[in-house]
């Protein structure tokens, strides 16, 4: 970060009982086929996936990856193209800090969506441009937790300082006060391109010819996996079980729950048929993506 005096974001993660995931509403609204019109520009970083480690691909947008790319740019000016539904908030805060500390000029271009953790990353730009049809989404930390009632009180207390830190970042960028940002975050606010410029979240709108929509799915099987993940989350399946199931679907292996004696960890009967449908759908998506 070379121009704006933005606050440093906290990076320490809370206790192990808290996990962070994509907000289903953001994933449902995300169009992964929106890309930069020019794909041959020098010193460009693409943030076009969920934030954090992606167990489906073994990759993902991480601070480690961004740090490695920036080292190779050696302080040269850089453009960051963003179209992401968000993801791991703490990975997003770490990436924000990486861009904030970079010596060169950082231009952020929100091509489609910068939601949740991706919106924090966007705030690290010296210059922020957003597509007229693009959106920012800001909200409080969204997490899943496991524990008793005392643990849940601790979880809430642990997350509060991170919400305050994010509100401080948004307030510094926009020039508005922290209380106003907290109100927007409490309501999970979607901000379109023009409003983002008017409210100070962005400096200007992107020219219309800066964005294109790919006629071919960029990563059909990966996007399908994320969609399936959201469906299962809405059914109440815990995150660890969803990840395990998606890995089984990817490998083409049947779930252990379909054999032997059922126990409390087996797939509920009311999910058996939807999961079978999901497996068939994933097979079709994967086949289409490889053609």
C-alpha positions as CSV (number, residue, x, y, z in Angstrom):
1,X,0.0,0.0,0.0
2,X,1.7,3.2,-1.1
3,X,-0.9,6.0,-0.8
4,X,-3.6,5.3,1.8
5,X,-2.8,4.9,5.5
6,X,-5.0,1.9,6.1
7,X,-5.1,0.1,9.5
8,X,-3.3,-3.2,9.9
9,X,-5.8,-6.1,10.0
10,X,-5.6,-8.7,12.8
11,X,-4.5,-12.1,11.6
12,X,-4.6,-14.3,14.6
13,X,-7.3,-17.0,14.3
14,X,-9.8,-17.7,17.0
15,X,-10.0,-21.1,18.9
16,X,-10.1,-24.3,17.0
17,X,-13.9,-24.7,17.6
18,X,-14.6,-22.0,15.0
19,X,-14.7,-22.7,11.3
20,X,-15.2,-20.3,8.4
21,X,-17.0,-20.9,5.2
22,X,-18.7,-19.3,2.2
23,X,-21.9,-17.5,2.8
24,X,-24.5,-19.5,0.8
25,X,-26.3,-16.3,-0.4
26,X,-23.0,-15.0,-1.9
27,X,-22.2,-18.2,-3.7
28,X,-25.7,-18.3,-5.2
29,X,-25.2,-14.8,-6.6
30,X,-21.7,-15.4,-7.8
31,X,-21.1,-15.7,-11.6
32,X,-17.6,-17.3,-12.0
33,X,-17.7,-16.8,-15.8
34,X,-17.1,-13.0,-15.4
35,X,-13.5,-12.3,-16.2
36,X,-11.2,-9.4,-17.2
37,X,-11.5,-8.6,-20.9
38,X,-7.8,-8.6,-21.4
39,X,-6.0,-11.7,-20.1
40,X,-2.5,-10.9,-21.2
41,X,-1.7,-7.8,-19.1
42,X,1.6,-7.8,-17.2
43,X,1.8,-7.7,-13.4
44,X,-1.8,-8.9,-12.9
45,X,-3.1,-11.0,-10.1
46,X,-6.5,-12.8,-10.5
47,X,-8.7,-13.4,-7.4
48,X,-11.4,-15.3,-9.2
49,X,-12.2,-18.1,-6.7
50,X,-13.4,-18.4,-3.1
51,X,-10.9,-17.1,-0.5
52,X,-8.9,-19.6,1.5
53,X,-7.7,-23.2,0.9
54,X,-10.0,-25.1,-1.4
55,X,-10.2,-28.7,-0.4
56,X,-11.8,-29.6,-3.7
57,X,-8.9,-28.4,-5.9
58,X,-6.1,-28.4,-3.3
59,X,-5.5,-24.8,-4.2
60,X,-7.4,-21.6,-3.5
61,X,-6.7,-17.9,-3.0
62,X,-4.4,-17.8,0.0
63,X,-1.9,-15.3,1.5
64,X,0.9,-17.7,0.8
65,X,0.1,-17.7,-2.9
66,X,-0.4,-14.0,-3.1
67,X,2.9,-13.4,-1.3
68,X,4.8,-15.6,-3.7
69,X,3.4,-13.8,-6.7
70,X,4.2,-10.4,-5.4
71,X,7.8,-11.4,-4.6
72,X,8.2,-12.1,-8.3
73,X,6.9,-8.6,-9.2
74,X,9.7,-6.9,-7.1
75,X,7.7,-3.8,-6.2
76,X,6.3,-3.1,-9.6
77,X,2.8,-1.6,-9.9
78,X,0.2,-4.4,-9.9
79,X,-3.4,-4.8,-10.9
80,X,-5.7,-7.2,-8.9
81,X,-8.8,-8.4,-10.7
82,X,-11.5,-9.7,-8.3
83,X,-14.6,-11.8,-8.8
84,X,-15.0,-13.8,-5.6
85,X,-17.9,-14.8,-3.3
86,X,-15.6,-14.5,-0.3
87,X,-14.7,-17.4,2.0
88,X,-12.3,-17.6,4.9
89,X,-12.4,-14.2,6.5
90,X,-9.1,-14.7,8.3
91,X,-7.3,-15.6,5.1
92,X,-8.9,-12.5,3.6
93,X,-7.5,-10.3,6.4
94,X,-4.1,-11.8,5.8
95,X,-4.2,-11.2,2.1
96,X,-5.4,-7.6,2.8
97,X,-2.2,-7.1,4.9
98,X,0.0,-8.5,2.1
99,X,-1.4,-6.0,-0.4
100,X,-1.4,-3.2,2.2
101,X,2.4,-3.7,2.8
102,X,3.3,-4.0,-0.9
103,X,5.7,-1.3,-2.1
104,X,4.2,-0.8,-5.5
105,X,0.9,0.8,-6.5
106,X,-2.0,-1.6,-6.2
107,X,-5.0,-1.1,-8.5
108,X,-8.0,-3.2,-7.5
109,X,-10.6,-4.0,-10.2
110,X,-13.9,-5.5,-9.0
111,X,-15.1,-7.3,-12.1
112,X,-18.2,-9.0,-10.8
113,X,-18.3,-9.5,-7.0
114,X,-16.2,-8.8,-4.0
115,X,-18.2,-10.3,-1.2
116,X,-17.3,-10.8,2.4
117,X,-13.5,-11.6,2.7
118,X,-13.0,-10.5,-0.9
119,X,-14.4,-7.1,0.0
120,X,-11.7,-6.7,2.6
121,X,-9.0,-7.6,0.1
122,X,-10.4,-5.0,-2.3
123,X,-10.0,-2.3,0.4
124,X,-6.2,-2.7,0.2
125,X,-5.9,-1.1,-3.2
126,X,-4.4,2.4,-3.8
127,X,-7.0,2.7,-6.5
128,X,-10.3,0.8,-6.5
129,X,-12.4,0.4,-9.6
130,X,-15.7,-1.5,-9.8
131,X,-17.8,-2.6,-12.7
132,X,-21.1,-0.8,-13.0
133,X,-22.8,-4.2,-12.7
134,X,-20.5,-5.3,-9.9
135,X,-21.2,-5.6,-6.2
136,X,-19.4,-5.4,-2.9
137,X,-20.9,-7.2,0.1
138,X,-20.0,-6.5,3.6
139,X,-21.1,-8.3,6.8
140,X,-19.9,-9.5,10.2
141,X,-17.7,-12.6,10.5
142,X,-19.8,-15.5,9.5
143,X,-18.7,-18.7,11.2
144,X,-19.7,-22.2,12.3
145,X,-18.8,-23.4,15.8
146,X,-19.0,-26.5,18.0
147,X,-19.2,-26.5,21.8
148,X,-21.4,-25.9,24.8
149,X,-23.1,-22.7,25.8
150,X,-20.0,-21.4,27.5
151,X,-18.0,-22.0,24.4
152,X,-20.5,-20.1,22.3
153,X,-20.3,-17.1,24.5
154,X,-16.5,-17.2,24.1
155,X,-16.9,-17.6,20.3
156,X,-19.0,-14.4,20.1
157,X,-16.5,-12.5,22.3
158,X,-13.7,-13.8,20.1
159,X,-15.3,-12.7,16.9
160,X,-16.3,-9.2,18.0
161,X,-12.8,-7.6,17.8
162,X,-12.5,-8.9,14.2
163,X,-15.8,-7.3,13.2
164,X,-14.6,-4.0,14.8
165,X,-11.3,-4.3,12.8
166,X,-13.2,-4.8,9.6
167,X,-15.5,-1.8,10.3
168,X,-12.4,0.3,10.9
169,X,-11.0,-0.7,7.5
170,X,-14.2,0.2,5.7
171,X,-14.5,3.4,7.7
172,X,-10.9,4.5,6.9
173,X,-11.5,3.8,3.2
174,X,-14.8,5.5,2.9
175,X,-14.2,8.4,5.4
176,X,-17.4,7.4,7.2
177,X,-17.6,6.6,10.9
178,X,-17.2,3.1,12.3
179,X,-20.7,3.1,13.7
180,X,-22.1,3.6,10.2
181,X,-20.0,0.7,8.9
182,X,-21.1,-1.6,11.7
183,X,-24.7,-0.9,10.9
184,X,-24.1,-1.9,7.3
185,X,-22.2,-5.0,8.4
186,X,-25.0,-6.0,10.8
187,X,-27.5,-5.9,8.0
188,X,-25.2,-7.8,5.5
189,X,-25.3,-5.0,2.9
190,X,-24.9,-5.4,-0.9
191,X,-23.5,-2.3,-2.6
192,X,-23.7,-2.0,-6.4
193,X,-21.0,-0.4,-8.5
194,X,-22.4,3.2,-8.6
195,X,-23.2,3.1,-4.9
196,X,-19.8,1.9,-4.1
197,X,-18.3,4.9,-5.8
198,X,-20.8,7.3,-4.2
199,X,-20.1,5.9,-0.7
200,X,-16.3,5.8,-1.0
201,X,-15.8,2.1,-1.2
202,X,-14.4,2.6,-4.7
203,X,-12.8,5.5,-6.6
204,X,-14.4,5.0,-10.0
205,X,-16.4,2.7,-12.3
206,X,-14.6,0.4,-14.7
207,X,-15.0,1.1,-18.4
208,X,-17.6,-1.3,-19.8
209,X,-15.1,-3.0,-22.1
210,X,-12.9,-4.0,-19.2
211,X,-15.1,-7.0,-18.3
212,X,-16.3,-10.0,-20.3
213,X,-18.4,-13.1,-19.6
214,X,-16.8,-16.3,-20.7
215,X,-18.9,-18.4,-23.1
216,X,-17.3,-21.6,-21.6
217,X,-17.5,-22.3,-17.8
218,X,-14.1,-21.5,-16.4
219,X,-14.1,-24.5,-14.0
220,X,-17.4,-26.4,-14.3
221,X,-16.6,-29.2,-11.8
222,X,-15.2,-26.8,-9.2
223,X,-18.2,-24.5,-9.4
224,X,-20.5,-27.5,-9.2
225,X,-18.7,-28.7,-6.1
226,X,-19.2,-25.4,-4.4
227,X,-22.9,-25.4,-5.4
228,X,-23.4,-28.8,-4.0
229,X,-21.6,-27.7,-0.8
230,X,-24.2,-24.9,-0.4
231,X,-27.1,-27.3,-0.9
232,X,-25.8,-29.7,1.7
233,X,-25.1,-26.8,4.1
234,X,-28.7,-25.7,3.8
235,X,-29.7,-29.3,4.7
236,X,-27.9,-28.9,8.0
237,X,-25.0,-31.2,7.2
238,X,-21.8,-30.2,9.2
239,X,-18.9,-28.7,7.3
240,X,-16.6,-31.7,8.0
241,X,-19.1,-34.1,6.7
242,X,-19.8,-32.0,3.6
243,X,-16.1,-31.9,2.8
244,X,-15.8,-35.7,3.2
245,X,-18.8,-36.3,1.0
246,X,-17.5,-34.1,-1.7
247,X,-14.2,-35.8,-1.7
248,X,-16.0,-39.2,-2.0
249,X,-18.0,-37.8,-4.9
250,X,-14.9,-36.6,-6.6
251,X,-13.2,-39.9,-6.2
252,X,-16.3,-41.8,-7.3
253,X,-16.3,-43.9,-4.2
254,X,-19.5,-44.8,-2.4
255,X,-20.1,-43.4,1.1
256,X,-19.4,-45.7,4.0
257,X,-22.8,-44.8,5.3
258,X,-24.4,-46.8,2.5
259,X,-23.0,-50.1,3.9
260,X,-23.3,-52.0,7.1
261,X,-25.0,-50.9,10.3
262,X,-26.3,-47.4,10.5
263,X,-25.2,-45.1,13.4
264,X,-25.5,-41.5,14.3
265,X,-22.9,-40.5,11.8
266,X,-24.6,-42.1,8.8
267,X,-26.3,-40.0,6.2
268,X,-29.9,-39.2,7.3
269,X,-32.5,-41.1,5.3
270,X,-34.1,-37.8,4.1
271,X,-30.8,-36.9,2.5
272,X,-30.0,-40.2,0.8
273,X,-32.0,-39.4,-2.4
274,X,-30.9,-35.8,-2.7
275,X,-27.3,-36.9,-2.3
276,X,-27.7,-39.5,-5.0
277,X,-29.0,-36.8,-7.3
278,X,-26.1,-34.6,-6.4
279,X,-23.6,-37.3,-7.3
280,X,-25.2,-37.8,-10.7
281,X,-25.3,-34.0,-11.2
282,X,-21.6,-33.7,-10.3
283,X,-20.7,-36.5,-12.8
284,X,-22.5,-34.5,-15.5
285,X,-20.8,-31.3,-14.6
286,X,-17.4,-33.0,-14.5
287,X,-18.0,-34.6,-17.9
288,X,-19.1,-31.3,-19.4
289,X,-16.0,-29.5,-18.0
290,X,-13.6,-31.9,-19.6
291,X,-15.1,-31.8,-23.1
